[in-house]
Amino acid sequence: MQKIGEGAEISGNVMLDVAGVELTSEDIERVAHPACGGVILFSRNYDNPSQLANLVGSIRASSPSPLLVSVDHEGGRVQRFRDGFTCLPPMAWLGQCYDRDAGKALQQTRELGWLMAAECRMVDIDFSFAPVLDLGLGVCEVIGNRAFHADPDVVSLLATAWMHGMHEAGMAAVGKHFPGHGAVTEDSHLDLPVDSRDIDTILKSDVRPYSSMFGEGLEAVMPAHVIYRQADAHAAGFSHFWLQQILRDQLKFDGVIFSDDLSMAAAASAGSYATRALAAIDAGCDMVLICNQPQAADEILQVMQGRHSVESQRRLQTMVATKNTDLAGQLSGKRGNKAVKLAAEGVTAMEQAA
């Protein structure tokens, strides 16, 4: 398959959001800014698949250079597009399936990863921030059933299967939230979580799915807005230790590092919005996200202009979707119908168990 934007480069290092189902003049101005390299979509941007495809087309047409269009579309409660898209079960259902029949569950996981990616690709979205690699330890409510399993080896297997399904649809994958958000109680959207476990425990458990998936072709990671007290005083997304010493040097990861949303409460520990963006880039992020704060986006765009490295440009190209001209036929055919029925089975099972 061929990269859709092959020959052109993602030249910005800021990913921002837009206001609604159509672009405003302010949206167009931000998307056209030289530092803007991507747009992330939310539920407020969605009415129906046709409208969404038109919005994505408008976003791409508003930028003088190629950019990435993304979404948080994991399944379960984190699924931005509903009516017109298949309702996907939370990943914990696949972990439960694995405990009953490992081989069957891996195939089911691959099919649902493919379905998620295929439906997003049909409206020209490059990638979803998935899969979640956090461990389902029953501690962190904001992760909860978004996690595949408590066992890091099972998470590795299931998340790799999900990623392979995404790849079959032409979509790159993003593992999150490095090195792991599953062992803290606080929600980093609202507070700054602190993980007090020793580094060896984190490396031997939470980090294992990452190290396993790097060898399978995982293109990107998103670090957690969590402080790992025994490793560093900075949250992982602003930490040279986690992003350089561990990710780049120890684990030999050469893919994309996306910051988590810099508007989250946990990110405030890094200072002003401009300071947060600079700290994330300096720590090793290739692209920073700023959501739901238009004025902060303007501040970050201004300070980020001219700070995009050649290495980040090279990495970000791997996130551009690849062409798969047969997706529509597959979705309407036997594979798509079977995957939709499988998703409905998972949703029903989780609803009945709730």
C-alpha positions as MATLAB code, in Angstrom:
seq = 'MQKIGEGAEISGNVMLDVAGVELTSEDIERVAHPACGGVILFSRNYDNPSQLANLVGSIRASSPSPLLVSVDHEGGRVQRFRDGFTCLPPMAWLGQCYDRDAGKALQQTRELGWLMAAECRMVDIDFSFAPVLDLGLGVCEVIGNRAFHADPDVVSLLATAWMHGMHEAGMAAVGKHFPGHGAVTEDSHLDLPVDSRDIDTILKSDVRPYSSMFGEGLEAVMPAHVIYRQADAHAAGFSHFWLQQILRDQLKFDGVIFSDDLSMAAAASAGSYATRALAAIDAGCDMVLICNQPQAADEILQVMQGRHSVESQRRLQTMVATKNTDLAGQLSGKRGNKAVKLAAEGVTAMEQAA';
ca = [
       0.000    0.000    0.000;
       1.139    3.547   -0.721;
       1.232    6.432    1.706;
      -1.474    8.934    0.780;
       0.764   11.944    1.386;
       3.910   10.331   -0.034;
       6.387   12.914   -1.310;
       5.166   15.675    1.007;
       6.109   16.203    4.638;
       4.214   16.879    7.854;
       5.961   20.148    8.684;
       4.174   21.239   11.874;
       4.510   19.889   15.412;
       1.209   21.031   16.984;
      -2.023   19.033   16.869;
      -5.139   21.033   17.740;
      -8.908   20.729   17.570;
     -11.685   22.583   15.734;
     -14.949   24.010   17.005;
     -17.786   22.068   15.404;
     -19.170   20.228   12.385;
     -17.895   22.921   10.013;
     -14.770   25.051   10.131;
     -14.991   28.589   11.461;
     -12.760   31.370   10.188;
     -10.715   31.017   13.401;
     -10.325   27.266   12.781;
      -9.094   27.907    9.246;
      -6.540   30.433   10.468;
      -5.147   27.991   13.039;
      -5.063   25.019   10.664;
      -3.194   27.154    8.113;
      -0.519   28.153   10.646;
       2.941   26.760    9.755;
       3.276   25.095   13.176;
       0.021   23.145   12.816;
       0.800   19.576   11.792;
      -2.441   17.884   12.755;
      -6.056   18.077   13.892;
      -7.772   15.829   16.428;
     -11.536   15.349   16.138;
     -14.129   15.000   18.908;
     -17.803   14.071   19.186;
     -18.786   17.709   18.680;
     -17.266   17.504   15.192;
     -19.537   14.642   14.163;
     -23.075   14.526   12.820;
     -22.914   11.786   10.191;
     -20.258   10.068    8.032;
     -20.846   12.291    4.989;
     -20.563   15.476    7.047;
     -17.407   14.136    8.721;
     -15.767   13.322    5.399;
     -16.540   16.861    4.215;
     -15.084   18.335    7.408;
     -11.875   16.341    7.014;
     -11.663   17.505    3.394;
     -12.076   21.117    4.526;
      -9.367   20.680    7.150;
      -6.928   19.317    4.596;
      -7.812   22.039    2.077;
      -7.219   24.758    4.695;
      -3.599   23.789    5.275;
      -0.843   24.835    2.852;
       1.020   21.623    3.712;
      -0.038   18.034    4.541;
      -1.278   17.360    8.055;
      -2.466   14.443   10.149;
      -6.120   13.986   11.072;
      -6.708   11.891   14.182;
      -9.301   10.851   16.746;
      -9.611    9.022   20.082;
     -11.716    6.108   18.867;
     -10.779    3.145   21.068;
     -14.136    1.483   21.554;
     -16.227    1.299   24.706;
     -16.781    4.662   26.349;
     -14.003    6.337   24.330;
     -15.567    6.401   20.878;
     -16.111    9.819   19.337;
     -18.385    8.818   16.433;
     -21.538    6.863   17.189;
     -24.539    6.917   14.812;
     -23.299    5.726   11.436;
     -20.291    3.984   12.977;
     -20.214    0.567   14.604;
     -20.486    0.648   18.394;
     -17.358   -1.132   19.618;
     -17.059   -2.971   22.938;
     -14.528   -1.914   25.584;
     -11.199   -3.715   25.348;
     -11.771   -5.526   28.645;
     -14.295   -7.738   26.837;
     -11.525   -9.025   24.600;
      -9.445   -9.772   27.685;
     -12.328  -11.807   29.067;
     -12.600  -13.636   25.746;
      -8.879  -14.384   25.916;
      -9.269  -16.042   29.302;
     -11.842  -18.408   27.788;
     -10.207  -19.086   24.386;
      -6.910  -17.332   23.664;
      -6.617  -18.181   19.981;
     -10.176  -17.167   19.152;
      -9.826  -13.925   21.126;
      -6.709  -12.895   19.231;
      -8.523  -13.313   15.923;
     -11.545  -11.404   17.247;
      -9.286   -8.606   18.456;
      -7.622   -8.308   15.079;
     -11.001   -8.087   13.350;
     -12.279   -5.358   15.668;
      -9.031   -3.395   15.284;
      -9.491   -3.644   11.545;
     -13.157   -2.577   11.762;
     -12.370    0.486   13.871;
      -9.596    1.557   11.541;
     -11.493    0.785    8.332;
     -14.507    2.890    9.317;
     -12.247    5.814   10.261;
     -10.274    5.468    7.046;
     -13.506    5.675    5.045;
     -13.814    9.320    6.144;
     -10.074    9.993    5.553;
      -8.914    9.977    9.173;
      -5.247    9.012    9.328;
      -5.189    7.328   12.715;
      -6.849    6.740   16.057;
      -4.958    7.085   19.342;
      -5.194    3.367   20.064;
      -4.593    0.819   21.478;
      -4.519    1.410   25.231;
      -1.591   -0.517   26.760;
      -2.328    0.334   30.386;
      -2.815   -2.603   32.712;
      -6.315   -3.281   33.989;
      -5.367   -3.510   37.649;
      -8.744   -2.373   38.986;
      -7.140    0.724   40.501;
      -7.626    3.528   37.971;
     -11.238    4.339   37.112;
     -10.343    6.558   34.141;
      -8.692    3.520   32.548;
     -11.079    0.858   33.860;
     -12.420   -1.359   31.091;
     -10.430    0.519   28.473;
      -7.579   -1.853   29.398;
      -7.387   -5.270   27.757;
      -6.191   -7.194   30.819;
      -4.199   -7.073   34.053;
      -1.460   -9.385   32.747;
       1.114   -7.433   30.701;
       1.808  -10.444   28.476;
      -1.880  -10.772   27.610;
      -2.053   -7.017   26.972;
       0.918   -7.399   24.615;
      -0.738  -10.175   22.641;
      -4.157   -8.559   22.371;
      -2.859   -5.065   21.627;
      -0.559   -6.462   18.946;
      -3.499   -8.254   17.338;
      -5.522   -5.021   17.457;
      -2.613   -3.135   15.866;
      -2.247   -5.700   13.093;
      -5.920   -5.206   12.289;
      -5.371   -1.445   12.133;
      -2.430   -1.976    9.801;
      -4.569   -4.077    7.462;
      -6.864   -1.067    7.070;
      -3.908    1.233    6.324;
      -3.769    2.877    9.755;
      -0.805    3.378   12.094;
      -1.165    2.674   15.827;
      -0.428    4.675   18.990;
       0.210    2.889   22.288;
      -0.826    4.801   25.391;
      -0.182    5.894   28.144;
       3.554    5.263   28.519;
       4.949    3.934   30.813;
       1.542    3.058   32.340;
      -1.525    4.761   33.836;
      -3.105    1.677   35.361;
      -1.660    1.822   38.882;
      -2.768    5.324   39.954;
      -6.168    6.329   41.301;
      -6.289    9.928   40.062;
      -7.657   10.975   36.675;
      -4.972   13.031   34.919;
      -7.693   15.051   33.176;
      -8.575   16.448   36.606;
      -5.524   15.996   38.824;
      -1.807   15.115   38.759;
      -1.419   11.404   39.529;
       1.704   10.202   41.320;
       2.904    6.604   41.001;
       5.204    5.665   43.896;
       6.249    2.223   42.673;
       9.920    1.487   42.079;
      11.299    1.742   38.555;
      12.064   -1.972   38.212;
       8.442   -2.890   38.913;
       7.200   -0.463   36.265;
       9.730   -1.651   33.696;
       8.990   -5.318   34.325;
       5.201   -4.932   34.223;
       3.680   -1.785   32.695;
       6.431   -1.234   30.106;
       6.433   -4.828   28.845;
       3.618   -4.356   26.304;
       5.552   -1.462   24.773;
       8.842   -3.281   24.465;
       7.002   -6.250   22.944;
       5.066   -4.157   20.427;
       8.062   -2.141   19.264;
       9.330   -5.311   17.639;
       5.940   -5.764   15.946;
       5.929   -2.330   14.311;
       4.171    0.014   16.758;
       4.521    3.440   15.156;
       3.866    5.800   18.063;
       3.367    6.218   21.792;
       1.654    8.767   23.994;
       3.206    9.293   27.442;
       1.104    9.663   30.568;
       0.612   12.867   32.525;
       1.742   10.919   35.589;
       4.731   11.490   37.870;
       6.658    8.306   38.650;
       8.179    9.550   41.882;
      11.084    7.134   42.138;
      12.178    7.819   38.555;
      11.771   11.552   37.962;
      10.137   14.656   39.408;
       8.511   15.439   36.048;
       5.437   13.784   34.561;
       6.418   11.270   31.871;
       5.396   13.519   28.989;
       7.870   16.168   30.155;
      10.551   13.733   31.315;
      13.916   13.333   29.622;
      14.381   10.187   31.712;
      11.289    8.426   30.360;
      11.353    9.723   26.790;
      15.092    9.729   26.134;
      16.807    7.356   28.554;
      14.089    4.695   28.579;
      12.135    5.020   25.312;
      14.883    6.091   22.930;
      18.073    4.723   24.518;
      17.047    1.614   26.461;
      14.059    0.411   24.411;
      15.488    1.675   21.079;
      12.133    3.162   20.045;
      12.464    5.337   16.948;
       8.792    6.046   16.381;
       6.629    9.073   17.102;
       6.102   10.423   20.606;
       2.876   12.432   20.925;
       2.271   14.457   24.070;
      -1.018   13.905   25.815;
      -3.349   16.919   25.787;
      -1.510   19.898   27.269;
      -4.799   21.367   28.528;
      -5.303   18.498   31.001;
      -5.060   19.447   34.662;
      -2.056   17.173   35.195;
      -0.073   19.103   32.569;
      -0.344   22.328   34.584;
       2.622   21.157   36.659;
       4.821   22.113   33.693;
       3.780   25.786   33.741;
       2.071   28.006   31.168;
       0.772   26.554   27.921;
       3.801   27.780   25.989;
       6.117   26.439   28.692;
       4.337   23.068   28.637;
       4.733   22.787   24.878;
       8.412   23.707   24.997;
       9.032   21.291   27.865;
       7.330   18.439   26.010;
       9.322   19.051   22.835;
      12.574   19.459   24.771;
      11.915   16.187   26.616;
      11.507   14.344   23.333;
       7.940   14.668   22.035;
       7.648   14.956   18.252;
       4.189   16.558   18.313;
       2.192   18.251   21.101;
      -1.589   18.174   21.506;
      -3.672   21.098   22.694;
      -7.437   20.600   22.920;
     -10.469   22.611   24.025;
      -8.448   25.789   24.636;
      -8.369   27.942   21.467;
      -6.411   30.788   23.046;
      -3.851   28.326   24.404;
      -3.597   26.831   20.922;
      -2.747   30.271   19.537;
      -0.068   30.699   22.209;
       1.461   27.308   21.448;
       1.352   27.777   17.676;
       3.297   30.996   18.068;
       6.007   29.530   20.278;
       6.307   26.303   18.267;
       6.881   27.887   14.858;
      10.282   26.895   13.520;
      10.907   24.261   16.202;
      10.155   21.181   14.117;
      13.148   18.882   13.699;
      14.079   16.836   10.651;
      13.920   13.693   12.803;
      10.380   14.495   13.936;
       9.328   15.112   10.346;
      10.685   11.713    9.361;
       8.897    9.968   12.221;
       5.583   11.747   11.686;
       5.449   10.553    8.083;
       4.839    7.043    9.407;
       1.478    8.225   10.769;
       0.128    9.168    7.342;
      -2.471    6.585    6.350;
      -1.874    4.195    3.473;
      -4.259    3.646    0.588;
      -6.489    0.592    0.634;
      -8.882    0.867   -2.288;
     -10.808   -2.251   -1.262;
     -11.951   -1.039    2.179;
     -15.465   -0.091    1.124;
     -16.017   -3.507   -0.420;
     -14.588   -5.285    2.612;
     -16.775   -3.293    5.003;
     -19.943   -4.056    3.058;
     -18.926   -7.661    2.437;
     -18.451  -10.807    4.489;
     -15.557   -9.519    6.592;
     -17.303   -6.290    7.551;
     -20.616   -7.955    8.353;
     -18.901  -10.538   10.535;
     -16.917   -7.866   12.390;
     -20.033   -5.762   13.025;
     -21.829   -8.788   14.500;
     -18.806   -9.503   16.677;
     -18.804   -5.931   17.973;
     -22.502   -6.154   18.808;
     -21.865   -9.400   20.685;
     -19.201   -7.708   22.790;
     -21.298   -4.640   23.534;
     -24.263   -6.782   24.584;
     -22.104   -9.005   26.793;
     -20.601   -6.023   28.623;
     -23.999   -4.361   29.058;
     -25.469   -7.536   30.528;
     -22.518   -7.902   32.903;
     -22.768   -4.299   34.141;
];
